[in-house]
Amino acid sequence: MALRLNPSAESFTAVAESSDANTCLISQVLHKTSDRSARLNFLVTANSTDINEVLELWDYLNGKAGEMGASNVLAEVSESSPVFESLRKAGFSPYGWESAWKLPKKINLTLDSEHEWAIAVPTDEPQLRSLYQSLVPPIVQAAEAFSNGGTRRLVYRENDEIVAFVESSTGPNGLYLRPLIHPAVLDISALLNALFSQFTDIGQPVYLQVRSYQAWLLNTLEIIGGESSSQFTLLVKHLAILQRNGVIITNGKLVNNRQVEPSAPMVSHLSVDEPPSPH
């Protein structure tokens, strides 16, 4: 049996009770109105080790995500987690990896007027979208489309062209930065130095997200003394039939076919000990 807790338009928390009264599973799916993607938020297993019960819970929450208007469901999970295998069997597929780097409390920052970040304005959207579409692999864009709905961003320009932007979110564990930087930036160390200087006095830990397609940032983060978290695999399960060039794929599996061939899993940071996530 699955019950809804704290009903809202943006989340659904389910409790799946086993035939054994001593075991149950609790998980939650999040979805913001108008967003393409929903996200699995956490999984609590109370004395339950039956993978079939977990698969039934994923199947149930995927259905609820579809009812809320999502086209796919995202998750982030360590490959060493037992959750990874259950997601794989539930039809989730990998589309990349990410890690979160905790910045040191003290960084040798220098003022640099040539690498100034500015607050994004609505007229920046075409350049932001173009940068995203040119740098982010298609497999990632299929899971996470560019969105400009109220997202807080800083932008960096070279020769009047936006070549980097960063999104931020805050939580009880600190500030989380999600950068997208063109590899042709002339001085990445100076650029990151200028970015970090924006957040030196906030009184909270600062984390920087690094995705697989931005792995070239890792060397600079190591040099400044950043501390890396565990690496997480990004997973997606598509709930809708994809369209290309306006033509609906008619020979694919039906959307409601629960026997979709799996290729690999994914869940959103399902560990309370990891750095804050943007989800």
N, C-alpha and C positions, 0 to 999 in steps of 0.2 A: 504494500500500500504506500502511496506517495502523498504527502500532505504539503500544502503551501504555507510557508511562514512569512510574516510581514509582507503581505501582498502589496505590490506596486506595479506601475507600468514598465519599470526598468529592471526588475529582478524577479527571479522565481527560485525559492529555496525549497528543496524537496527532501523529505525524510522517507527512506525506503525501509520498511520493517520486514524482517525475515520471519519465516515460519517459527524460528527459534526466537522467543521473546527477549533473549539476552543479547541479540545482535541487531544492528541497524546501520544504515549508511545515510549520510547527510551531504548534500552538495548544492551548489547554487550556480545559476546561469544569469549573466548580466547583459542587458541590451538597452542602449539609448535610442529613443525614438528617432527614426530616419537614418540611423546607422545601418550599413550593410551587414556588419558583423556583430555577433554576440560573443561572450567570453565565459568560459568555465572559470569560476572564481576560487573554489576550494573543494576538497573532499575530506570528509571525516569518516573513518571506518571504526565503528565501535564493536570490537570483537568479531568482525566479519572478515573472512579470508576467501570467500566464495567469489571467484572472478565472474561467474555468470550473473550474480546479483549486481556487480559493478557495471557489467555490460548493459543490463536492463536499466540501470539508473542513467547511464550515458544516453541510451536510446530515448528514454523518457524526456530528459532535459533537452536533447536535440529537437524533439517534437515541440516542446514548449517554446524553444527559441524561434522555430519557424512560425508558431502562432503569434509571437510578438513582432514578426516582420523581418527577422534576420534571414539573410541568404546563406550565411555560413556561420560556423562556430569555431572560435579560436581557443588555443590553450598553450601554455608554456610549462614545460616540465623537464626535470633532469632525466637523462637516459638511464641513470642508475635507480630511478624511482620505480617501484612496482606499478605505479599508475601508468607509466609509459606503455607497458605491454597491453594493459587493458584498453587504452586509447587506440593503439594500433589495431587491435582486434575489433574495435568499434568503428573502424573506417577512417580514422584521422590520418592525414598524410603530412610529412615534414615539409616545410618550405624555407628553412633557414635555422640559424641559431643566434643567440644573443647572450651577452654577459653584462653585469653592472659593475662599474669601477667606482669604488669609494675614494674620493679625493682626499689627500692628506690635509690635516688641519692647517699646516703652514706651508705655503708655496711661495717661492721667491718671485713675487709679482713686480713687474715694471710697467710704468705708464707708457702707452704706445698710442699716439694719436693716429697712426696709420692703420690700426686694426680696431676700429670702433664698431661695436654692435649697436643696432638701433631697433626700436620697437616696430614690429610689422604693422602696416596700415592696409586697409582694404584694397588699395590700388596695387599692392604687391602680389596679390593672389595669382595673376597669370604667370609671373616669373617663378613663384613658389611651386606652382603646379608643374611647370615645365621642368624645373630642377628635379622634382620628385620623379617625374616620368622618365627622365633621362638617366638617373642614377640608380633607381630601385629596380631590381630584376622583375620581369613580368610575373614570375611565379609568386612573388611577394605582393605585387600590386593586385593580383587576382584575389588574394586573401585580405589585403588591407589597402583599400583605395584611398587616394588623397582626399582629405576632408578639411574644410576651412571653417567649420561651424563653431565659432567661438573659441578656437584654440589659441592659447597665448604663445606668441613666437617672438624671438629676436632674429634679426637678419644681418648678414654681413655682405658688403658689396666690394667688388674690385672693378674699376673702370665703369662705374654706374650699373653694373650687372650683379644681381644677387647670386653669390656662389656658395652660400652656406646659410642655413637657418637652424634654430634649435627650439624645440618645444619644451615646456616645463610643467610639472605638476608637483603638488606638495601633499604630504601626509604626516602622520604622527612620527614616522621614522626619519623624516628629512625631505630634502628637495631632490627630485629626479629629473635629469636633463636628457632629452632625446635629440641628438644632433644629426643633421644630414649635411655633409661637407663635400664639395667637389674636390677630387684628388689633384686638380690643377692649382689649388690654392698655393700661393707663392711661399708662404712661411707658416706651416701648420703649428709649430711651437708658439710663435707669437700670437696666432689667432686663438689658440686654446688659452694662452696666458691672459689675453684680453677678455675672453669669455668668463674664466674663473674669477677674474677681478670683480665681476658684477655681483658675486655672491659670497664675498669674503666675510661679511659682517651680519649674516642672517641668523647666526646662533644655532644652526642645524647642520647635520651631516649633509654633504652634497654628493650625489651619485651621477655617473655619466653612463648612459646606455651605449653599448657598442654592438652593432649587428654584423652579421657575416660579410655583408657587402661593404662594410666600413672597417674591415680588419686592419687596414694599414694605419689606423690610429693607435693600435696597441703599443707599438714601440715608444711613441711619445708619452703615453700614459705610464709606461714602466719607468721611463727616465725621470718623470716628475714625482715618482713614489706612490702612484695609485695602487690601490688594493683591489684585486679582482675577486668577484664572487664565482660561484660555480657556473658552468656554462649550461644554458637551457636550450632545449630544442623547441622550435616554434612549430605548432601543428594546426592544421585546419581540416574541417569537415564541411564540404560544400553541400548545402541543403537544396539548392535550386539547379536546374539545368542551365549550363553556361550557353551564352549566345556569342557568335562571332560574325562580325560584319552584318548584323541585323538578321541573320538566318538562324532559326531555332534548330538545335541538334535534335533530330527526331529519332535517331537510331541508338541513342544512349539509354542507359538504365533509367527507369522511372524514378521520379523524385522520392516516391514513397516505398521504393524497393529497399527493404532493410538488409539485403544481402550484398551491399556494395563491397566490391573487392578492396580489402585494406592494403595500404602500402607502408604506413608508419603512423605514430601517434603524436599528440600535442595537448597541453593543458596550461592554464595560467598559473604563475608561480604558486604552487600548492604547498609551499613551505613557509611557515610564519617566521622562520629565522632568516629569510633572505631579505636583501635590501628592498625598499619600497618599489613598487612597480607602477607604471603608468596606468594600469588597468584599474 
